[in-house]
Amino acid sequence: MKLSTWFGCSSWLPQYNREWLASDLVAAVVVTIMLIPQSLAYALLAGLPAEVGLYASMAPLLAYAVFGSSRAMAVGPVAVASLMSAVAAGQFAQGDVALFYQASVVLALIGGAVLIVLGILRAGFVANLLSHPVVGGFVSASALLIAVGQLGSLVGVSAKGETFYQTVIALFNNFSSINATTAAIGVLALVWLWAARKWGKQVLKQIGLKGLALEIVFRAAPVVAIVLSIVAVSVLELNSVRTVGTIPTDLPQLFFPSMELNGWIDLFVPAVLIALVGFVETVSVGHALAAKRKQRIDPNQELLGLGAANIASGVFGGYSVTGGFSRSVVNFDAGAQTPMAGVFTAGGILLATLFLTPLLTNLPHATLAATIIIAVLGLIDWHLPGMLWRYSKRDFAAYLLTVVVVLLAGVEAGIIAGVVFSVLALLAAISKPHMAVVGQVPGTEHFRNEKRHKVSMVDGVVSVRVDESLYFPNARWLEDALLEVAASKPGTKALVLQCNAINHIDASALESLEKIDENLHAMGVTLYLSEVKGPVQDQLANSHWYKSIQSRIGLTHLETVRLAKQNE
């Protein structure tokens, strides 16, 4: 097995040079400034102490640099994975704080192990199991769920709930208990972050900033909010405001959960869901960034990279991580050339943990809530529902179902419902594919749908095209459809099935073709096949039916139609 099969770094490490080093260091500075407040905020979203977010932002970056294939990916805690982890660990722990933390770590370890196994099996295709409408609906609904869930922390009240409805009701019931001071800090931070995101770069350009200086100052907006809110709480002695408290300055220690086997089994399904959702997001981001530099990523290598990152996170007391869209884009835009940028970022987080965390004791939860709300609202694709409605009602239904179930029943139920619906809808489409009676376009050798084009038909010969591979879901439909076509065309002596859109014929469909051949023969109609693809004909050659049909298979459709007419 080649080294590159295991170690993604083998594709860039031998060529590493000073120019790349300088670019990676610059990118690391920008991402570190962005990642410090994010990691603190997402840890609280996951229901964990703030320092756990820092732990999950160090070792995973090192592991991904060794095993991942994307040059600009920045792995770490993200909003959706944090929410899924919080829900799964909360349902398992039932209020036990120590068990909740262990469950969060176990979710990362199981997810990482599953991804590594899939990577060894070269199963990168699993990213295709989650369609774009399902992922888009899941992310959008989760973002709304997260944003509403953070409103309680923003204004200083308890508003916890596993569903959108429960959270809104809790917020409404506790509305009278709003802490005015907390609300003021939270709302001011929210307005500042929103304004900075909307007009920040424009203002900075007007005052003359550009390049790296502009990027660093722009990305420092959350840091400004954190500093000002800490100063306000400390100087004004706002003791009624809830803060993160003392954050340990210790280095992350090796940690392995002391959980019974039954606990690991109970957490297996949610861990796999978190891992798969994270993998799909990582691959999507990786492909988008790699294309901009005419590079490529290997989904199988990404399974190893993300799996190793999650294992590293869990082993050092962190929780589930994935490739974050916003920080990866920032990493790319800041000039990161290789995953060494992530290694340097991990070093920056380590320094922050050792020397800056004592300054964060009076950091209000409201400021972190504002940071989360602004971050997750940017995840919502407001144009996607309209596009899906115009383009595909089936995909829109998958999107809408996922959104509704996530909001009403929770994140796990939502993603499962979306996937199940997509699979059922796909099977429904395959079970009754598009079929057309085709005729020859005058003056050409092309055959097209008689309902869409002016075509000429050959007396006694009916040409039919099926636009789908033939599987067990559509095998019975194929029998009924072809026999109905033959019966509806009086004087038919031959039926030619154009197979240029058929890529596979399974055993059930093969049996149906044999029955169709027999039934048509009983009706006085001969079955022909045209334009059968090589791999499909190889399949047919292994069947006993091939001896009977071989002489009735034509290379081109026109040739086959002429053969059928000749043999009438």
C-alpha positions as CSV (number, residue, x, y, z in Angstrom):
1,M,0.0,0.0,0.0
2,K,1.4,3.4,-1.0
3,L,2.4,5.9,1.6
4,S,-0.1,8.5,0.2
5,T,-2.9,6.0,0.9
6,W,-2.4,6.6,4.6
7,F,-0.7,10.0,4.9
8,G,-2.1,12.9,3.0
9,C,0.9,15.0,3.9
10,S,3.0,13.0,1.5
11,S,1.5,14.9,-1.4
12,W,2.9,18.3,-0.2
13,L,5.5,17.8,2.5
14,P,8.4,16.9,0.2
15,Q,7.9,20.2,-1.8
16,Y,7.5,22.4,1.3
17,N,9.4,25.6,1.0
18,R,10.0,29.0,2.6
19,E,7.3,30.7,0.5
20,W,4.7,28.3,1.6
21,L,5.9,28.6,5.2
22,A,5.4,32.4,5.2
23,S,1.9,32.1,3.6
24,D,0.9,29.4,6.1
25,L,2.1,31.5,9.1
26,V,0.1,34.5,7.9
27,A,-3.1,32.4,7.4
28,A,-2.6,30.9,10.9
29,V,-2.6,34.3,12.5
30,V,-5.9,35.3,10.8
31,V,-7.6,31.9,11.6
32,T,-6.4,31.9,15.2
33,I,-7.9,35.3,15.8
34,M,-11.2,34.0,14.4
35,L,-11.0,30.6,16.0
36,I,-10.5,31.6,19.7
37,P,-14.0,33.1,20.2
38,Q,-15.6,30.5,17.9
39,S,-14.1,27.6,19.9
40,L,-15.3,29.1,23.2
41,A,-18.8,29.8,21.9
42,Y,-19.2,26.4,20.2
43,A,-18.1,24.5,23.3
44,L,-20.9,26.3,25.3
45,L,-23.3,25.4,22.4
46,A,-22.3,21.8,22.9
47,G,-23.1,22.1,26.6
48,L,-19.4,21.8,27.6
49,P,-16.9,24.0,29.5
50,A,-15.3,26.7,27.4
51,E,-11.8,25.1,27.6
52,V,-13.1,21.9,25.8
53,G,-13.6,24.1,22.7
54,L,-9.9,25.0,22.9
55,Y,-8.9,21.4,23.3
56,A,-10.9,20.5,20.2
57,S,-9.1,23.2,18.2
58,M,-5.6,21.9,18.7
59,A,-4.9,18.1,18.3
60,P,-7.5,17.7,15.5
61,L,-5.6,20.3,13.4
62,L,-2.4,18.3,13.8
63,A,-4.0,15.0,13.0
64,Y,-5.7,16.4,9.9
65,A,-2.4,17.9,8.7
66,V,-0.9,14.4,8.6
67,F,-3.8,12.4,7.1
68,G,-6.1,14.9,5.3
69,S,-5.9,15.7,1.6
70,S,-7.2,19.3,1.4
71,R,-4.6,22.0,1.4
72,A,-6.8,24.7,3.0
73,M,-9.2,22.8,5.3
74,A,-9.5,24.1,8.9
75,V,-11.0,21.5,11.1
76,G,-12.4,22.1,14.5
77,P,-15.7,22.7,16.4
78,V,-18.6,23.8,14.2
79,A,-22.1,24.9,15.1
80,V,-24.1,22.0,13.7
81,A,-21.9,19.3,15.0
82,S,-21.9,21.0,18.4
83,L,-25.7,21.1,18.5
84,M,-25.9,17.4,17.4
85,S,-23.4,16.4,20.1
86,A,-25.3,18.4,22.7
87,V,-28.6,16.7,21.9
88,A,-27.1,13.2,21.7
89,A,-25.1,13.6,24.9
90,G,-28.0,15.2,26.7
91,Q,-30.5,12.5,25.9
92,F,-27.9,9.9,27.0
93,A,-26.7,11.6,30.2
94,Q,-30.1,12.7,31.5
95,G,-28.7,15.6,33.6
96,D,-25.5,13.8,34.8
97,V,-22.8,16.5,34.1
98,A,-19.9,14.0,34.3
99,L,-21.6,11.5,32.1
100,F,-22.6,14.2,29.6
101,Y,-18.9,15.1,29.1
102,Q,-17.9,11.5,28.7
103,A,-20.7,11.0,26.2
104,S,-19.4,14.0,24.2
105,V,-16.0,12.5,24.0
106,V,-17.3,9.0,23.1
107,L,-19.3,10.5,20.2
108,A,-16.0,11.9,18.8
109,L,-14.1,8.6,19.3
110,I,-16.8,6.5,17.7
111,G,-17.3,8.9,14.9
112,G,-13.6,9.0,14.2
113,A,-13.3,5.3,14.3
114,V,-16.2,4.8,11.9
115,L,-14.7,7.3,9.5
116,I,-11.3,5.6,9.6
117,V,-12.8,2.2,8.9
118,L,-14.7,3.7,5.9
119,G,-11.5,5.3,4.7
120,I,-9.6,2.0,4.9
121,L,-12.5,0.5,2.9
122,R,-12.2,3.3,0.3
123,A,-15.8,4.2,0.9
124,G,-15.7,7.9,0.1
125,F,-18.9,7.5,-1.9
126,V,-20.9,7.6,1.4
127,A,-20.8,11.4,0.9
128,N,-23.4,10.9,-1.8
129,L,-25.9,9.3,0.6
130,L,-26.8,12.8,1.8
131,S,-28.3,14.8,-1.0
132,H,-27.8,18.6,-1.3
133,P,-31.5,19.4,-0.5
134,V,-31.3,17.2,2.6
135,V,-28.0,18.7,3.8
136,G,-29.2,22.2,3.0
137,G,-32.5,21.7,4.8
138,F,-30.7,20.2,7.8
139,V,-28.2,22.9,8.1
140,S,-30.8,25.7,7.7
141,A,-33.1,24.2,10.2
142,S,-30.3,23.5,12.6
143,A,-29.1,27.1,12.3
144,L,-32.6,28.4,13.2
145,L,-32.7,25.9,16.1
146,I,-29.3,27.1,17.3
147,A,-30.1,30.8,16.9
148,V,-33.4,30.5,18.8
149,G,-31.7,28.4,21.5
150,Q,-29.1,31.1,22.0
151,L,-31.7,33.9,22.6
152,G,-32.0,32.8,26.2
153,S,-28.3,33.3,26.9
154,L,-28.4,36.5,24.9
155,V,-30.9,38.1,27.3
156,G,-30.1,36.2,30.5
157,V,-32.9,33.6,30.8
158,S,-33.2,29.8,30.7
159,A,-34.6,28.7,27.3
160,K,-33.7,25.1,26.8
161,G,-35.5,22.6,24.6
162,E,-34.7,19.8,22.2
163,T,-37.0,21.2,19.5
164,F,-37.8,24.6,18.1
165,Y,-41.3,24.6,19.7
166,Q,-40.0,23.6,23.1
167,T,-37.3,26.3,23.0
168,V,-39.7,29.0,21.9
169,I,-42.2,28.0,24.7
170,A,-39.4,28.0,27.3
171,L,-38.2,31.4,26.1
172,F,-41.8,32.8,26.3
173,N,-42.4,31.4,29.7
174,N,-39.3,32.9,31.1
175,F,-39.5,36.2,29.3
176,S,-40.4,38.1,32.5
177,S,-37.1,37.0,34.0
178,I,-34.9,38.7,31.5
179,N,-31.7,40.2,33.0
180,A,-31.7,43.7,31.6
181,T,-27.9,44.1,32.0
182,T,-27.2,40.8,30.2
183,A,-29.7,41.7,27.5
184,A,-28.0,45.0,26.9
185,I,-24.6,43.4,26.6
186,G,-26.0,40.7,24.3
187,V,-27.9,43.0,22.0
188,L,-25.1,45.4,21.7
189,A,-22.7,42.6,20.8
190,L,-25.2,41.2,18.3
191,V,-25.6,44.6,16.6
192,W,-21.9,45.2,16.5
193,L,-21.1,41.8,15.0
194,W,-23.9,42.2,12.4
195,A,-22.8,45.6,11.4
196,A,-19.1,44.5,11.3
197,R,-20.0,41.6,9.0
198,K,-22.2,43.8,6.8
199,W,-20.1,46.9,6.5
200,G,-16.8,46.1,8.1
201,K,-14.7,45.6,5.0
202,Q,-16.2,48.5,3.2
203,V,-15.3,50.9,6.1
204,L,-11.8,49.5,6.6
205,K,-11.1,49.9,2.9
206,Q,-12.3,53.5,3.0
207,I,-9.8,54.3,5.8
208,G,-7.0,52.8,3.8
209,L,-6.5,49.3,5.1
210,K,-5.9,46.5,2.6
211,G,-4.4,43.1,2.2
212,L,-3.4,41.2,5.3
213,A,-4.0,44.2,7.7
214,L,-7.6,44.5,6.4
215,E,-8.2,40.8,6.9
216,I,-6.9,40.6,10.4
217,V,-8.8,43.7,11.6
218,F,-12.0,42.5,9.9
219,R,-11.8,39.0,11.5
220,A,-11.0,40.6,14.9
221,A,-14.6,41.9,15.2
222,P,-15.7,39.1,17.7
223,V,-12.5,39.7,19.6
224,V,-13.4,43.4,20.0
225,A,-16.8,42.4,21.3
226,I,-15.2,40.0,23.8
227,V,-12.7,42.5,25.0
228,L,-15.3,45.3,25.5
229,S,-17.8,43.1,27.2
230,I,-15.1,41.7,29.6
231,V,-14.0,45.3,30.4
232,A,-17.7,46.3,31.0
233,V,-18.3,43.4,33.4
234,S,-15.0,43.9,35.2
235,V,-15.0,47.7,35.5
236,L,-18.7,48.2,36.2
237,E,-18.8,45.1,38.5
238,L,-21.8,43.6,36.7
239,N,-22.2,40.6,39.1
240,S,-25.6,39.7,37.8
241,V,-24.2,38.9,34.4
242,R,-23.4,35.2,33.8
243,T,-19.8,34.7,32.7
244,V,-17.7,31.7,31.6
245,G,-15.8,31.8,34.9
246,T,-12.3,30.5,35.4
247,I,-10.9,28.6,32.4
248,P,-8.0,26.2,33.2
249,T,-4.7,27.1,31.7
250,D,-3.5,23.5,31.7
251,L,-2.5,21.7,28.6
252,P,-5.0,19.1,27.3
253,Q,-4.4,15.8,29.0
254,L,-4.9,12.3,27.6
255,F,-8.4,11.2,28.4
256,F,-10.3,8.0,27.9
257,P,-14.0,7.7,29.1
258,S,-14.7,5.2,31.8
259,M,-18.0,4.2,30.2
260,E,-19.5,0.7,30.0
261,L,-19.9,-1.0,26.7
262,N,-23.7,-0.5,26.7
263,G,-23.1,3.2,26.7
264,W,-20.9,3.1,23.7
265,I,-23.5,1.0,21.9
266,D,-26.3,3.5,22.8
267,L,-24.2,6.4,21.3
268,F,-23.2,4.5,18.1
269,V,-26.0,5.7,15.9
270,P,-25.9,9.4,16.8
271,A,-22.1,9.3,16.5
272,V,-22.3,7.9,13.0
273,L,-24.8,10.6,12.0
274,I,-22.6,13.4,13.4
275,A,-19.6,11.9,11.6
276,L,-21.4,11.5,8.2
277,V,-22.9,15.0,8.3
278,G,-19.4,16.4,9.2
279,F,-17.8,14.4,6.4
280,V,-20.3,15.6,3.8
281,E,-19.6,19.2,4.8
282,T,-15.9,18.7,4.8
283,V,-15.9,17.1,1.4
284,S,-18.1,19.9,0.0
285,V,-15.9,22.6,1.3
286,G,-12.7,20.8,0.3
287,H,-13.9,20.4,-3.3
288,A,-14.9,24.0,-3.6
289,L,-11.6,25.4,-2.3
290,A,-9.5,22.9,-4.2
291,A,-11.2,23.8,-7.5
292,K,-10.2,27.4,-7.1
293,R,-6.5,26.4,-7.3
294,K,-7.0,23.6,-9.8
295,Q,-6.2,21.1,-7.1
296,R,-8.3,18.1,-6.0
297,I,-9.1,16.3,-2.8
298,D,-9.6,12.6,-2.2
299,P,-12.8,11.7,-0.4
300,N,-11.3,8.5,0.8
301,Q,-8.3,10.4,2.2
302,E,-10.7,12.9,3.8
303,L,-12.3,10.0,5.7
304,L,-8.9,9.2,7.2
305,G,-8.1,12.8,7.9
306,L,-11.4,13.7,9.5
307,G,-11.5,10.4,11.4
308,A,-8.0,11.0,12.8
309,A,-9.0,14.5,13.7
310,N,-12.0,13.2,15.7
311,I,-9.9,10.5,17.4
312,A,-7.3,13.1,18.3
313,S,-10.0,15.4,19.7
314,G,-11.5,12.7,21.8
315,V,-8.2,11.4,23.1
316,F,-7.3,14.9,24.4
317,G,-10.7,15.6,26.0
318,G,-12.3,17.4,23.0
319,Y,-15.5,16.6,21.2
320,S,-16.8,16.1,17.6
321,V,-15.1,18.2,15.0
322,T,-15.4,18.7,11.2
323,G,-14.2,21.0,8.5
324,G,-15.8,24.4,9.1
325,F,-16.9,26.3,6.0
326,S,-16.3,29.8,7.3
327,R,-12.9,29.3,8.8
328,S,-11.7,27.1,5.9
329,V,-12.7,29.9,3.5
330,V,-10.8,32.4,5.7
331,N,-7.8,30.1,5.8
332,F,-7.9,29.9,2.0
333,D,-8.4,33.6,1.5
334,A,-5.6,34.4,3.9
335,G,-3.2,32.4,1.7
336,A,-2.8,29.0,3.3
337,Q,-0.9,26.8,1.0
338,T,-0.8,23.5,3.0
339,P,-2.2,22.0,6.2
340,M,0.8,23.4,8.0
341,A,-1.3,26.5,8.4
342,G,-3.5,24.3,10.7
343,V,-0.5,23.2,12.7
344,F,0.5,26.8,13.3
345,T,-3.1,27.6,14.2
346,A,-3.0,24.9,16.8
347,G,0.1,26.5,18.2
348,G,-1.7,29.8,18.4
349,I,-4.6,28.2,20.2
350,L,-2.1,26.5,22.6
351,L,-0.5,29.9,23.4
352,A,-3.9,31.4,24.0
353,T,-4.9,28.6,26.3
354,L,-1.7,29.0,28.4
355,F,-1.6,32.8,28.6
356,L,-4.9,34.4,27.6
357,T,-7.5,32.3,29.3
358,P,-7.0,34.0,32.7
359,L,-8.2,37.2,31.0
360,L,-11.5,35.6,29.9
361,T,-13.0,34.9,33.4
362,N,-15.5,37.7,33.1
363,L,-16.5,36.9,29.5
364,P,-20.3,37.1,29.4
365,H,-22.2,34.2,27.9
366,A,-24.3,36.8,26.2
367,T,-21.4,37.8,24.0
368,L,-20.7,34.2,23.0
369,A,-24.4,33.8,22.3
370,A,-24.2,36.8,19.9
371,T,-21.2,35.3,18.2
372,I,-23.0,32.0,17.7
373,I,-26.2,33.6,16.3
374,I,-24.3,35.7,13.8
375,A,-22.2,32.7,12.7
376,V,-25.1,30.3,12.3
377,L,-27.4,32.7,10.5
378,G,-24.8,32.9,7.8
379,L,-25.2,29.2,7.2
380,I,-28.7,29.5,6.0
381,D,-29.1,29.5,2.2
382,W,-32.1,31.7,1.7
383,H,-32.2,31.1,-2.0
384,L,-32.2,27.3,-1.9
385,P,-35.9,26.7,-1.3
386,G,-37.0,28.9,-4.2
387,M,-34.5,27.2,-6.5
388,L,-35.6,23.7,-5.5
389,W,-39.2,24.6,-6.0
390,R,-38.6,25.8,-9.5
391,Y,-36.3,23.0,-10.5
392,S,-37.5,19.9,-8.7
393,K,-40.6,19.5,-6.6
394,R,-39.2,16.2,-5.3
395,D,-36.0,17.8,-4.0
396,F,-38.0,20.7,-2.5
397,A,-40.2,18.1,-0.6
398,A,-37.0,16.5,0.8
399,Y,-35.7,19.9,1.8
400,L,-39.0,20.9,3.4
401,L,-39.5,17.6,5.2
402,T,-36.0,17.8,6.7
403,V,-36.5,21.4,7.9
404,V,-39.9,20.6,9.5
405,V,-38.7,17.4,11.2
406,V,-35.6,19.1,12.5
407,L,-37.6,21.9,14.0
408,L,-40.4,19.8,15.4
409,A,-38.6,16.5,16.4
410,G,-34.9,17.3,16.6
411,V,-31.7,17.1,14.6
412,E,-31.3,13.3,14.5
413,A,-34.9,12.7,13.5
414,G,-34.6,15.4,10.8
415,I,-31.5,14.0,9.1
416,I,-32.9,10.4,9.2
417,A,-36.3,11.6,7.8
418,G,-34.6,13.5,5.0
419,V,-32.4,10.5,4.0
420,V,-35.3,8.0,4.2
421,F,-37.5,10.3,2.1
422,S,-34.8,10.8,-0.5
423,V,-34.2,7.1,-0.9
424,L,-37.9,6.3,-1.1
425,A,-38.4,9.2,-3.7
426,L,-35.4,7.8,-5.7
427,L,-36.9,4.3,-5.7
428,A,-40.3,5.7,-6.7
429,A,-38.7,7.5,-9.6
430,I,-36.7,4.4,-10.6
431,S,-39.8,2.3,-10.4
432,K,-41.5,4.2,-13.1
433,P,-38.9,5.9,-15.3
434,H,-39.5,8.0,-18.4
435,M,-40.3,6.0,-21.5
436,A,-40.9,7.3,-25.0
437,V,-42.0,5.9,-28.3
438,V,-39.4,7.3,-30.7
439,G,-39.2,7.8,-34.5
440,Q,-36.6,8.8,-37.0
441,V,-35.9,12.5,-37.5
442,P,-36.2,13.0,-41.3
443,G,-32.8,13.2,-43.1
444,T,-30.8,11.9,-40.1
445,E,-30.1,8.6,-38.3
446,H,-31.4,10.1,-35.0
447,F,-34.5,8.8,-33.2
448,R,-36.4,11.1,-30.9
449,N,-39.6,11.2,-28.9
450,E,-42.6,11.3,-31.2
451,K,-44.4,13.7,-28.8
452,R,-41.6,16.3,-29.0
453,H,-40.3,16.1,-32.5
454,K,-41.6,15.7,-36.1
455,V,-40.5,12.1,-36.8
456,S,-41.3,9.4,-39.3
457,M,-42.4,5.9,-38.1
458,V,-41.7,2.6,-39.8
459,D,-44.8,0.6,-40.5
460,G,-45.0,-2.5,-38.4
461,V,-42.0,-1.6,-36.2
462,V,-42.4,0.3,-32.9
463,S,-39.3,1.9,-31.3
464,V,-39.3,2.4,-27.5
465,R,-36.6,4.2,-25.4
466,V,-36.4,3.7,-21.6
467,D,-34.4,6.3,-19.8
468,E,-33.2,4.4,-16.8
469,S,-31.2,1.3,-15.9
470,L,-33.4,-1.8,-15.3
471,Y,-33.6,-2.9,-11.7
472,F,-36.1,-4.9,-9.6
473,P,-38.1,-1.8,-8.7
474,N,-39.0,-1.2,-12.3
475,A,-38.9,-4.7,-13.7
476,R,-42.7,-5.3,-13.4
477,W,-43.4,-1.8,-14.7
478,L,-41.3,-2.6,-17.8
479,E,-43.4,-5.7,-18.6
480,D,-46.6,-3.8,-18.4
481,A,-45.4,-0.7,-20.2
482,L,-43.9,-2.5,-23.2
483,L,-46.8,-4.9,-23.6
484,E,-49.2,-2.0,-23.4
485,V,-47.3,-0.1,-26.2
486,A,-47.3,-3.2,-28.4
487,A,-51.0,-3.7,-27.9
488,S,-51.9,-0.1,-28.5
489,K,-50.2,-0.1,-32.0
490,P,-52.3,-2.3,-34.4
491,G,-50.3,-4.0,-37.0
492,T,-47.1,-4.1,-34.9
493,K,-44.8,-6.9,-36.0
494,A,-41.6,-5.9,-34.1
495,L,-40.7,-3.8,-31.0
496,V,-37.2,-2.4,-30.8
497,L,-36.1,-1.4,-27.3
498,Q,-33.4,1.3,-27.6
499,C,-31.0,0.7,-24.7
500,N,-28.6,3.6,-24.9
501,A,-29.8,4.9,-21.6
502,I,-29.6,1.5,-19.8
503,N,-26.4,1.1,-17.8
504,H,-27.3,-2.0,-15.8
505,I,-29.8,-4.8,-15.9
506,D,-30.2,-6.8,-12.7
507,A,-31.5,-10.4,-12.4
508,S,-35.1,-9.3,-11.8
509,A,-35.1,-7.1,-14.9
510,L,-33.4,-9.9,-16.9
511,E,-36.3,-12.2,-16.0
512,S,-38.8,-9.5,-17.0
513,L,-37.1,-9.1,-20.4
514,E,-37.4,-12.8,-20.9
515,K,-41.1,-12.7,-20.1
516,I,-41.6,-9.7,-22.3
517,D,-39.9,-11.6,-25.1
518,E,-42.2,-14.6,-24.6
519,N,-45.4,-12.5,-24.2
520,L,-44.6,-10.4,-27.3
521,H,-43.9,-13.6,-29.3
522,A,-47.3,-14.9,-28.2
523,M,-48.8,-11.6,-29.6
524,G,-47.0,-12.1,-32.9
525,V,-44.5,-9.4,-32.1
526,T,-40.7,-9.9,-32.1
527,L,-38.5,-8.1,-29.6
528,Y,-35.2,-6.5,-30.7
529,L,-32.6,-4.6,-28.7
530,S,-30.5,-1.8,-30.0
531,E,-27.4,0.2,-28.9
532,V,-26.7,-2.1,-25.9
533,K,-23.7,-0.9,-24.0
534,G,-20.7,-3.1,-23.7
535,P,-20.9,-3.9,-20.0
536,V,-24.6,-4.5,-20.3
537,Q,-24.1,-6.9,-23.2
538,D,-21.4,-8.7,-21.2
539,Q,-24.0,-9.2,-18.5
540,L,-26.5,-10.6,-21.0
541,A,-23.9,-12.9,-22.4
542,N,-23.8,-14.7,-19.1
543,S,-27.5,-15.5,-19.3
544,H,-29.2,-18.4,-21.0
545,W,-31.5,-15.9,-22.7
546,Y,-28.6,-14.5,-24.7
547,K,-28.5,-17.3,-27.1
548,S,-32.1,-16.5,-28.1
549,I,-31.7,-12.7,-28.3
550,Q,-28.2,-12.4,-29.6
551,S,-29.2,-12.3,-33.3
552,R,-31.7,-9.6,-32.5
553,I,-29.3,-7.1,-31.0
554,G,-28.2,-4.3,-33.3
555,L,-25.3,-1.9,-33.0
556,T,-27.3,1.2,-34.0
557,H,-31.0,1.8,-33.6
558,L,-31.5,2.5,-37.3
559,E,-29.7,-0.7,-38.2
560,T,-31.9,-2.6,-35.8
561,V,-35.1,-1.1,-37.1
562,R,-34.0,-2.1,-40.7
563,L,-33.3,-5.6,-39.5
564,A,-36.7,-5.8,-37.8
565,K,-38.4,-4.6,-40.9
566,Q,-36.5,-7.0,-43.1
567,N,-37.4,-10.0,-40.8
568,E,-41.2,-9.2,-40.7
